[in-house]
Amino acid sequence: MCRIEILKRHLPFSGQEGLQELKKIALRFEEKIYIAATSQTDYLRKISLKMLTMETGSQNTIPTGN
């Protein structure tokens, strides 16, 4: 799944401006991981782990009833 699609599900956005902001967030996210990575394999591992953590974290949240 594309990182932008995962971010769309976890961060509120609206319209074209919101989508542009999500793209900026995704770029900064990838840049941060790229800088910290020691190799292409390390980069892919780190970014995959972050995306998996984001996905499983949202699935484990308990919705609050109003």
FENNORBEL-V686835 format. One record per backbone hydrogen bond with DSSP energy under -1.0 kcal/mol. NH is the residue of the N-H (numbers start at 1). CO is the residue of the C=O. E is the energy in kcal/mol with one decimal. If there is no record, write none. Layout:
nh->NH co->CO e->E
nh->NH co->CO e->E
This chain:
nh->6 co->2 e->-1.8
nh->7 co->3 e->-2.5
nh->8 co->4 e->-2.3
nh->9 co->5 e->-1.4
nh->11 co->7 e->-2.4
nh->18 co->14 e->-1.6
nh->19 co->15 e->-1.8
nh->20 co->16 e->-2.3
nh->21 co->17 e->-2.1
nh->22 co->18 e->-2.2
nh->23 co->19 e->-2.1
nh->24 co->20 e->-2.0
nh->25 co->21 e->-2.4
nh->26 co->22 e->-2.6
nh->27 co->23 e->-2.4
nh->28 co->24 e->-2.4
nh->29 co->25 e->-2.5
nh->30 co->26 e->-2.7
nh->31 co->27 e->-2.7
nh->32 co->28 e->-2.5
nh->33 co->29 e->-1.8
nh->34 co->30 e->-2.7
nh->35 co->31 e->-2.5
nh->36 co->32 e->-1.5
nh->37 co->33 e->-1.5
nh->43 co->39 e->-2.6
nh->44 co->40 e->-2.6
nh->45 co->41 e->-2.4
nh->46 co->42 e->-2.9
nh->47 co->43 e->-2.8
nh->48 co->44 e->-2.2
nh->49 co->45 e->-2.4
nh->50 co->46 e->-2.3
nh->51 co->47 e->-2.3
nh->52 co->48 e->-2.6
nh->53 co->49 e->-2.6
nh->54 co->50 e->-2.3
nh->55 co->51 e->-2.4
nh->56 co->52 e->-3.1
nh->57 co->53 e->-2.2
nh->58 co->54 e->-1.5
nh->59 co->55 e->-1.4
nh->60 co->56 e->-1.3
